[in-house]
Amino acid sequence: MANLVRKIGIDLGTANTVVYVAGQGIALQEPTVVAVAIDDNRVVAVGAEAKEMLGRTPESIVASRPMRDGVIADYVITEAMLRYFIQKVGGKGWFFKPEVMICVPAGCTQVEKRAVEAATTSAGAKAVFIIAEPFAAALGTGIPVGEASGNMIVDMGGGSAEAAVISLGGVVVSKSVRSSGNSLDDAIALYLKKKYSLIIGDQTAEYLKINFGRAMTFDGDEPGKSVTVKGRDSIQGLPKAIEIKPGEIEEAMRPRLQQIVNMVKSVLEEVPPELASDIIDKGIVLSGGTALLKNIDRLLTESTGVPCHVAEEPLLAVAKGTGIALENLELYKRALVK
């Protein structure tokens, strides 16, 4: 009977949702976007299909991101999306409701945690376990969390960036800042609006960040060709195209990246001396989608003086960690969020 209950780990992110099925591994990875028909509240599309609709929908359909800053912003739509994902990985052959482990940012409130739990239960989960995102990320990147030595992880997703020091299977110090991937996109859009009176959509800002953005430039880096950006003129209201240099994208993102750097420094300032020496020896592991930003590891290394390196498959680290915790519940019971 025990084998009939399926176990699912969900990394419910602001930008992407990754689902892990026990025994299978990563089963699904989709953008956290839902398109809903206004007249009857029917879900029209979820994930990649809905993301294509962002900024392009007629009046009868609204495409939106139901998560903001790592927590639920629209409860009803989040529940519908979770139900869709659970059914998609489960197929029709499930007789029993699955046990679900879901992540929340370490800095979220009790109300935000309860919202996640309630939405997951309503979406069809038999039991819901909640785990802190940095701890799950540490597990997923292969950090030996149970040892009596300090390990530091910085998990940078779409909505929030979190840094945590983990020792003996628990979080010793953690801090989070609600500034990460999505706020970098916003910063690029705001910069272009102020400097060139050009209004661009979220998709364009994200494209510029991924393809041309970097956290900092080094002497050896190539300057890069100028980029054509298309949007709408904010003064005349007409379509407009401009040329910008990649260095301008870096300049636009700098203040937001500095917030992440400051947050990492403030965690390092609070670490007990014994654990601090462990962190200097081992370095800091970076996970989450924003860890893929070019040179972000070098920016953090230079700012903190501690070697930083990006985890393997940083986007999937949290989901893998929830899966490991689910399959070894007894071992990681202490790490679960009450």
LINTAWO-V295183 format. One record per residue. N is the residue number from 0. RES is the residue in one letter. OMEGA is omega in whole degrees, 0 to 359 (* if undefined). Layout:
{{N:RES:OMEGA} {N:RES:OMEGA}}
This chain:
{{0:M:183} {1:A:183} {2:N:183} {3:L:179} {4:V:181} {5:R:180} {6:K:182} {7:I:173} {8:G:182} {9:I:171} {10:D:184} {11:L:185} {12:G:179} {13:T:183} {14:A:182} {15:N:174} {16:T:179} {17:V:182} {18:V:180} {19:Y:176} {20:V:181} {21:A:180} {22:G:181} {23:Q:186} {24:G:182} {25:I:184} {26:A:186} {27:L:177} {28:Q:185} {29:E:173} {30:P:180} {31:T:181} {32:V:179} {33:V:175} {34:A:184} {35:V:175} {36:A:187} {37:I:187} {38:D:182} {39:D:179} {40:N:181} {41:R:178} {42:V:183} {43:V:181} {44:A:179} {45:V:173} {46:G:186} {47:A:181} {48:E:180} {49:A:181} {50:K:178} {51:E:184} {52:M:184} {53:L:179} {54:G:183} {55:R:188} {56:T:172} {57:P:183} {58:E:186} {59:S:182} {60:I:175} {61:V:175} {62:A:183} {63:S:175} {64:R:184} {65:P:179} {66:M:176} {67:R:180} {68:D:177} {69:G:179} {70:V:184} {71:I:177} {72:A:178} {73:D:188} {74:Y:186} {75:V:182} {76:I:178} {77:T:180} {78:E:179} {79:A:180} {80:M:178} {81:L:179} {82:R:180} {83:Y:181} {84:F:181} {85:I:179} {86:Q:182} {87:K:180} {88:V:183} {89:G:184} {90:G:184} {91:K:189} {92:G:182} {93:W:178} {94:F:184} {95:F:177} {96:K:182} {97:P:170} {98:E:186} {99:V:171} {100:M:186} {101:I:184} {102:C:171} {103:V:176} {104:P:182} {105:A:184} {106:G:185} {107:C:185} {108:T:178} {109:Q:181} {110:V:180} {111:E:177} {112:K:181} {113:R:179} {114:A:179} {115:V:181} {116:E:182} {117:A:180} {118:A:181} {119:T:178} {120:T:180} {121:S:182} {122:A:174} {123:G:179} {124:A:178} {125:K:178} {126:A:181} {127:V:175} {128:F:180} {129:I:181} {130:I:180} {131:A:185} {132:E:181} {133:P:180} {134:F:178} {135:A:179} {136:A:179} {137:A:178} {138:L:184} {139:G:180} {140:T:176} {141:G:177} {142:I:179} {143:P:188} {144:V:184} {145:G:185} {146:E:180} {147:A:177} {148:S:185} {149:G:174} {150:N:181} {151:M:179} {152:I:172} {153:V:182} {154:D:184} {155:M:181} {156:G:179} {157:G:186} {158:G:182} {159:S:174} {160:A:183} {161:E:175} {162:A:180} {163:A:173} {164:V:186} {165:I:177} {166:S:178} {167:L:174} {168:G:179} {169:G:180} {170:V:181} {171:V:178} {172:V:173} {173:S:176} {174:K:175} {175:S:178} {176:V:183} {177:R:181} {178:S:180} {179:S:187} {180:G:183} {181:N:181} {182:S:174} {183:L:177} {184:D:180} {185:D:181} {186:A:179} {187:I:181} {188:A:181} {189:L:180} {190:Y:182} {191:L:180} {192:K:182} {193:K:188} {194:K:186} {195:Y:184} {196:S:182} {197:L:178} {198:I:178} {199:I:179} {200:G:180} {201:D:183} {202:Q:181} {203:T:181} {204:A:180} {205:E:179} {206:Y:180} {207:L:181} {208:K:185} {209:I:187} {210:N:185} {211:F:184} {212:G:170} {213:R:184} {214:A:177} {215:M:181} {216:T:177} {217:F:182} {218:D:184} {219:G:184} {220:D:175} {221:E:183} {222:P:180} {223:G:181} {224:K:177} {225:S:187} {226:V:175} {227:T:179} {228:V:181} {229:K:179} {230:G:181} {231:R:177} {232:D:185} {233:S:181} {234:I:182} {235:Q:180} {236:G:182} {237:L:176} {238:P:185} {239:K:176} {240:A:179} {241:I:175} {242:E:175} {243:I:178} {244:K:179} {245:P:179} {246:G:180} {247:E:178} {248:I:177} {249:E:180} {250:E:180} {251:A:185} {252:M:189} {253:R:182} {254:P:181} {255:R:178} {256:L:179} {257:Q:177} {258:Q:179} {259:I:179} {260:V:180} {261:N:180} {262:M:179} {263:V:179} {264:K:183} {265:S:175} {266:V:180} {267:L:179} {268:E:184} {269:E:184} {270:V:175} {271:P:186} {272:P:181} {273:E:182} {274:L:180} {275:A:180} {276:S:176} {277:D:183} {278:I:178} {279:I:180} {280:D:187} {281:K:183} {282:G:181} {283:I:179} {284:V:179} {285:L:177} {286:S:182} {287:G:184} {288:G:182} {289:T:176} {290:A:180} {291:L:178} {292:L:185} {293:K:176} {294:N:182} {295:I:177} {296:D:181} {297:R:177} {298:L:181} {299:L:178} {300:T:182} {301:E:184} {302:S:186} {303:T:184} {304:G:178} {305:V:180} {306:P:180} {307:C:175} {308:H:183} {309:V:180} {310:A:174} {311:E:183} {312:E:185} {313:P:181} {314:L:186} {315:L:187} {316:A:184} {317:V:181} {318:A:178} {319:K:180} {320:G:178} {321:T:179} {322:G:180} {323:I:180} {324:A:180} {325:L:183} {326:E:178} {327:N:186} {328:L:183} {329:E:184} {330:L:186} {331:Y:182} {332:K:183} {333:R:185} {334:A:182} {335:L:182} {336:V:181} {337:K:*}}
